[in-house]
Amino acid sequence: MVIARADMRGTVVGTAAVAALGLAAQALPAATARASIRRRLWPDLSGLGSPTRIALTFDDGPDRRSTPLFLRLLERAQIRATFFLLGCMLDRDPGLGRELTAAGHEVAVHGWTHRNLLWRSPAGTYNDIARARDRIAAVTGHPPVWYRPPYGVLTTPAVLACRRLGLTPRLWTAWGRDWEASRPPESIWRTMVKDLAGGGTVLLHDSDCVATPGAWRGTLATLPYLIEWARDRDLTIGTLGAHHQVSDAGP
């Protein structure tokens, strides 16, 4: 009986150790969620590109309540951006997805639902990314090439899924932490600009579907600050695709 209990304890400990190792392997790429580490060790993943440009990206849309207002402002400024779409949001309003690409903007994958990948199985991760990729391509006619995980948390299954699906993960170098409706545009801008420089990628949100209701209003009001800042420095604001094409070809 004593030997049996010892064997059982050994089995439990061994199983726990294997589970811990499995979780660690899945979560290892999540270290890239720390912007300071990411910019230093994984500049491509951070979205560092041509030093003469800024890549402007939006997450969590498309949202009929807010996204059209962003499109109008960007059109007036003659700026094109990359929109990381949630499949479930696009499914509610396919027409808005087509409006995005008709206006010259780039569409990319943010997953089907906005759920932290640490709590998804490998199969669940693959299905979520693949479903969103396929829906975006079918609706817009533009197969996406970029992927950004919810909360910026990559996992090993997500990296492997991207390889199978022909997607390239891209995070960001600067953000405004713009998901709180109580934050005024000035506060969003101060948070963003401290990490902003030529060659960087900006993360903002054109939808409040997973944020405080109305948070997008502060984001929209922050865009003129960004546009003026970039123009004062002769920096071109554009899509991730243009950002990296110029970088690959040289200044």
C-alpha positions in Angstrom: 0.0 0.0 0.0 2.9 2.4 0.9 4.6 1.6 -2.4 1.3 2.1 -4.3 0.8 5.5 -2.7 4.4 6.5 -3.5 3.9 5.4 -7.1 0.6 7.4 -7.2 2.4 10.5 -5.9 5.1 10.1 -8.4 2.6 9.8 -11.2 0.7 12.9 -10.0 4.0 14.9 -9.8 5.1 13.7 -13.1 1.8 14.6 -14.8 1.9 18.0 -13.2 5.4 18.6 -14.5 4.5 17.5 -18.0 1.5 19.8 -17.9 3.6 22.7 -16.6 6.2 22.1 -19.4 3.4 22.0 -22.0 1.9 25.3 -20.7 5.4 26.9 -20.7 6.0 25.8 -24.3 2.6 27.2 -25.4 3.2 30.5 -23.6 6.8 31.0 -24.5 6.2 33.4 -27.4 3.9 35.5 -25.1 7.1 37.1 -23.8 6.9 39.2 -27.0 3.9 41.0 -25.4 6.4 43.2 -23.5 7.0 46.1 -25.9 10.5 47.0 -24.6 11.7 43.4 -25.0 10.0 43.0 -28.3 11.5 46.1 -29.9 15.0 45.0 -28.9 14.9 41.3 -29.7 12.1 41.0 -32.4 12.1 44.3 -34.3 10.2 42.8 -37.3 7.5 41.4 -35.0 7.2 44.8 -33.4 6.5 46.3 -36.8 9.7 48.3 -37.2 10.0 49.3 -40.9 11.1 52.2 -43.0 12.4 55.1 -40.9 10.6 57.5 -43.2 7.2 56.0 -42.4 4.7 55.3 -39.6 2.4 52.3 -40.0 -1.1 53.1 -38.6 -3.1 50.1 -37.5 -6.5 49.6 -35.9 -7.9 46.6 -34.0 -11.3 45.1 -33.1 -13.5 46.3 -36.0 -15.2 46.7 -38.2 -18.0 48.5 -36.3 -20.8 50.4 -38.0 -21.1 52.8 -35.0 -17.5 54.0 -35.2 -15.4 52.7 -38.2 -17.1 54.9 -40.8 -16.0 58.0 -38.8 -12.4 56.8 -38.9 -12.7 56.2 -42.6 -13.9 59.8 -43.2 -11.1 61.3 -41.2 -8.5 59.2 -42.9 -10.0 60.0 -46.3 -9.8 63.8 -45.6 -6.1 63.3 -44.6 -5.4 61.1 -47.6 -4.1 58.3 -45.3 -4.5 54.6 -45.7 -4.2 52.3 -42.6 -4.3 48.6 -41.8 -7.4 47.3 -40.0 -7.0 44.1 -38.0 -10.5 42.7 -38.2 -12.4 40.3 -35.9 -14.2 37.7 -37.9 -17.3 37.9 -35.7 -17.5 41.7 -36.3 -17.0 41.4 -40.0 -19.7 38.8 -40.1 -22.2 41.3 -38.7 -21.5 43.8 -41.4 -19.7 42.4 -44.5 -20.5 45.6 -46.4 -18.4 47.6 -44.1 -15.4 45.3 -44.7 -15.8 45.9 -48.4 -15.9 49.7 -47.8 -12.6 49.4 -46.0 -10.8 47.8 -49.0 -12.6 50.0 -51.5 -11.2 53.0 -49.7 -7.7 51.6 -50.2 -7.1 50.4 -46.6 -5.4 47.1 -45.8 -7.3 44.3 -44.0 -5.6 41.9 -41.6 -6.6 39.1 -39.1 -7.2 39.7 -35.4 -9.0 36.3 -34.9 -12.6 35.3 -35.0 -13.3 36.3 -31.4 -11.3 38.5 -29.0 -10.1 35.8 -26.6 -6.6 35.4 -25.0 -4.8 32.6 -26.9 -3.3 31.3 -23.6 -6.7 29.8 -22.8 -7.2 28.2 -26.3 -6.2 24.7 -27.3 -3.9 24.3 -30.4 -6.9 23.2 -32.5 -9.0 26.0 -31.2 -6.3 28.5 -32.0 -5.9 27.3 -35.5 -9.6 27.2 -36.2 -10.1 30.7 -34.8 -7.4 32.2 -37.0 -8.2 30.2 -40.1 -11.9 31.0 -39.9 -11.2 34.7 -39.6 -8.7 34.6 -42.5 -11.0 32.8 -44.8 -14.0 35.1 -44.0 -11.9 38.3 -44.5 -10.7 37.0 -47.9 -14.1 35.9 -49.0 -15.8 39.2 -48.0 -13.2 41.7 -49.2 -11.5 39.8 -52.0 -8.2 40.6 -50.4 -6.4 37.6 -48.8 -4.9 39.0 -45.6 -1.2 38.6 -44.9 -0.9 40.0 -41.3 -2.0 38.6 -38.0 -2.2 40.2 -34.6 -3.3 38.1 -31.6 -5.8 39.5 -29.1 -4.0 41.4 -26.3 -0.8 41.0 -28.3 -0.2 37.6 -26.7 1.3 35.1 -29.1 1.5 31.4 -28.3 3.3 28.6 -30.0 0.1 27.2 -31.6 -0.6 30.7 -33.0 2.9 30.9 -34.5 2.5 27.4 -36.1 -1.0 28.3 -37.3 0.3 31.4 -39.0 3.0 29.4 -40.8 0.3 27.0 -42.1 -2.0 29.8 -43.1 0.5 32.0 -44.8 0.1 34.8 -42.2 2.8 37.0 -40.7 2.4 38.1 -37.0 2.8 41.8 -36.4 2.4 43.7 -33.1 3.3 47.3 -32.5 5.9 49.8 -31.2 3.5 52.4 -29.8 0.0 52.4 -28.5 -2.4 54.8 -26.8 -4.0 52.5 -24.3 -7.2 53.9 -25.8 -9.7 51.3 -24.5 -10.9 53.4 -21.6 -13.6 56.0 -22.3 -12.4 58.1 -19.4 -9.1 58.9 -21.1 -9.1 62.2 -23.0 -7.3 62.5 -26.3 -4.4 64.4 -24.7 -3.8 61.4 -22.4 -3.9 58.9 -25.2 -1.5 61.0 -27.2 1.0 61.4 -24.4 1.0 57.6 -23.9 1.5 57.0 -27.6 4.1 59.6 -28.5 6.6 58.6 -25.8 7.3 55.4 -27.8 6.7 56.9 -31.2 9.5 57.3 -33.8 10.0 57.0 -37.5 9.8 53.3 -38.6 7.3 52.5 -35.9 3.9 50.9 -35.9 1.0 52.5 -34.0 -1.8 50.4 -32.4 -5.2 52.1 -31.9 -8.8 50.8 -31.9 -11.7 51.7 -34.2 -14.2 49.8 -32.1 -15.3 49.5 -28.5 -16.6 46.0 -28.8 -14.2 44.7 -26.1 -13.5 48.1 -24.5 -15.4 50.7 -22.4 -18.4 51.9 -24.4 -17.5 55.0 -26.3 -13.7 54.6 -25.9 -13.3 55.0 -29.7 -14.3 58.7 -29.5 -11.0 59.5 -27.7 -9.1 57.5 -30.3 -10.8 59.4 -33.1 -10.0 62.7 -31.5 -6.3 61.7 -31.1 -5.7 61.0 -34.8 -5.2 64.7 -35.7 -2.3 64.9 -33.1 -0.6 61.9 -34.8 -1.1 63.4 -38.3 0.3 66.7 -37.4 3.2 65.1 -35.5 4.1 63.0 -38.5 3.9 65.8 -41.0 6.1 68.1 -38.9 8.8 65.4 -39.2 8.2 64.5 -42.9 7.0 61.0 -42.0 4.5 59.3 -44.2 1.6 57.5 -42.4 0.4 54.4 -44.2 -0.3 50.7 -44.1 1.9 47.9 -42.8 2.3 46.6 -46.3 3.7 49.9 -47.6 5.7 50.2 -44.4 7.6 47.0 -45.0 7.7 47.2 -48.8 9.6 50.4 -48.6 11.8 49.0 -45.8 12.7 45.9 -47.8 13.5 48.0 -50.9 15.5 50.6 -48.9 14.7 54.3 -48.2 
